[in-house]
Amino acid sequence: ATVGGTLTATGLATLGNASSTQLSVSSNFYTALTAGSIPFIGSSGLVTQDNSNLYWNNTSDFLGIGTSVPLNRLSIRRDSGSTSLGEDAGLVGLINLDSSTSTLTSLDFATYDGVQPIRTAIIAGQVTKNYGLGGVSGDFLIGTIQNSTAYERMRVTAEGNVGIGTTSPYAKLSVVG
């Protein structure tokens, strides 16, 4: 049957081959989901779930990616590892679309003062040279926060020099201060 306008159904209603960009459903529209499911639109265009790859533990407020048994607020699991630092080595990627020289991509650590997050430490990658078309060199930085100001404490350069207390290590290990 074809219905034009509004269709109201009470109880269980099954729609077969529904194809409309203006289909709206209220109440329980998918009863086969299991506890912990994070529904998403699958490749077939239908609502689906995949608890082994995306799972929410509502009791502990833990999110699992690649696991249905998250051990922390965010648990990410990968079944196969990499033995080198190539393209497939990463489990988590932080991507900054700006690859200009000196651009930082960072992971900030923070605590909460009751009003807002307060940064306490930073680890970052910094573009040091951009060769164009996917070629860059970069340094690894570790910083801390002192009196609300960020300070770089250690740097590993693209050449492999390590600096403590300096932003320009000149040898395999440069310590200043």
N, C-alpha and C positions, 0 to 999 in steps of 0.2 A: 504494500500500500504506500502511496505517496502522500505525504502530509505537507501542506503549505501553511506557514504561520507558526503558531506555537503548539507544541505537543506536550501535554502534561500527563505523566504516568505516576500511579501510586503503586508502591511495592516494587517488585523486580521487573525491569523493562530491558529487553535485549534488542539492540540495534545491529542489524547485519549490513555490512558494506556501507557504513556511514561515511560519506565523503562530502564534507562541507567545511569551508573556512569559518563559518559562523555557528558551528555546533557548540552549544554550551550545556554543561551538565552540572547540576547541583546535587548535594547529598552524596551517598555512596555510589561512585561510578565505576569502581573496580574492586570487587569483593575478594578476588583471589590473591591479593597481596599478603605476604607474610610479615610478622613482626620484624621490625628493623629495616624493612624495605625503604629504599629511596626511589620512588617511581620516576621514570624518565621515558622519553619518546624514543623507542628503538628504531633500528634501521627499516623496519616494516611500516613505521609511522604510527604504531600503536603504543599505548602505555605498557611498559614492561618493568621488570626488576632483575637485578643480578646481585644477590646478597653476597656472593663470594668475592665480588669486586667493588661493591659500594654498599656499606652497611652502617646503620645508625643504632647505637645502643642507647635507648631512651632512659634506662635506669641510671647509667653512669654519665650520660651525655658525652659519649665517646664516638668518634667517626672512624670507620675502617675503610681504607682504600686498598683493595687487593686482599682483604681479609674480612671474615665475618666474626672475628674475635679481636676487636681493638683493645689494646692494653693501655692506651693513653688517650688524651683528648683527641689527638690525631695519630693514628697508626697507619703506616704505609708499608705494604709488604710486596716484595718482588720474589718470584720463585727461582729466577735464574740470575746469577751475578755476572759481572764483567771482570776480567782479569787485567784490564788496562784502562787508562784514562781516555779512551776514545769516545766517539759520539754516543755510544750506548751505555756508558758507565753510570750515568746519573739516575738516581731514584727520585729526586725532587729537583726541579729546575726553576730558577728565578731568571726571568728574561726581561731585559730592558731593551725596548725597540730603538733607543737612541744609542748609537755606537760611536758617538763623537769622542775624541780624545779627552781623557779625564773624567768621563761619565762613570758614575758608580752604580753598581747593582748590589743592594745590601740586604742583609737579614738583621733586623733590629731585635734586641732583647729588651723587655720592658717590665715594669711592675706597675701597679695601680695605686694611686695615692688617695683614692676615694672620690676623685673628681675626674681624673683623666689618666691615660697611660703615660708613664714617665720612662724614657729610654735609659738603660743602664749600660749597655754594651752593644757593639756592632761588629759584624764580620762582613766584608765586602770584596767584590772584584772590581777593579778599575781598568778601563781601557787605557793603554799607554801608547799604542800605535794602531792606526786603522789603515790597512792596505787595500781596502775596497773589496767588494764581491765576496764577503764572508771571511776575509782574512784579518784577524786582529791579534794583538799581543796584549796581555793583561797582567796586572799585579794582584796579589791577595793581601788584604789589609785586616788587621784586628784593632779595634778601638774601644775605648772606655769613655764613660761620661763622668766628669768631675765638675761639681758646682754648675750643673746644667749645660756644660760645654763639652762637645765631643773632641777627643784627642786620639790621634793615631798613635798606637803603642808599638805595633810591629808590622813589618811589610816583608813579603816575599816577592821578589821581582820576577818578571818573565824569564830573566836570565838565570834565576836560581839563587841570587844573593838574598840573604836574610838580614834585615835591619831591625834592631831594637833601639828605640829612642831616636830614630832617624827615618826620614821619608825617602832618603836616597842612599841605600846601602851600596858601598863601593867595593865590598869583598864578600866572599862566601858567608862570613858572619861579621857584621858591623854593629858594635854596641857603643852608643853615645849616652853619656850621663852617669 
